[in-house]
Amino acid sequence: MRTLGLFLAIPLLLAVSRPAQCSQIFLQGSFANDAQTAAFVFNVATTEIVTVQSYGYAGGTFGATVVSAGGFAPNVTVFDGAGQEIGSDNGGHCGTTNTDPTTGNCDDPVFQNTYTPGQYTAVLSVWDNVSVDGTLADGFVQDGNPGFTCGEFGLGGNFCDVTTALGDQRTGNYAVAIVGADSFPSAPEPATISLMLGAGVAALLARRKFAS
């Protein structure tokens, strides 16, 4: 059994809003290499729709926060409380997410699902670093392989875009929103939380459903 190579992301910016029947969290940060992953834990109190959406690849706007394009091509995998994979997404939702101005790709994942009460974990990784076998504890296929994206093109370094023909160089930056959950155990203490945004953002993100 492999050892899980996850860490709880240390966000550069985090915003939480808790209007009635809807909470949301927005996190930005940066990976140092291709093999890193970030785990975001969220709780659901009643059966409800939760959306996990990336903004780091092609950029976009979440509330008052503008995210620049240029981050790595990401993958999002969601696991239930038993550590079993519910589903994953690696983008391709042009019109829902932005189109990257350099590559022309819409590689930001959107994973939306109806969740029953419990605790869940959304794991952000560099595509195509996916779950080994659908079990959170068994890790991801590229654990311990920090330059796998550029290696696919015979290059050194990190964050080469495997969704393009030439492996365009990207950054380690990411931005992720989780909308619709009730609480976020991995969030910083309240003193570090900036309150903003509103339920209207949740309604906007919930217009389309992308499930596995």
Summary of the structure (lengths in Angstrom):
residues: 212
radius of gyration: 16.1
end to end distance: 25.5
largest distance: 51.2
contacts: 741
relative contact order: 0.30
helix: 8%
strand: 40%
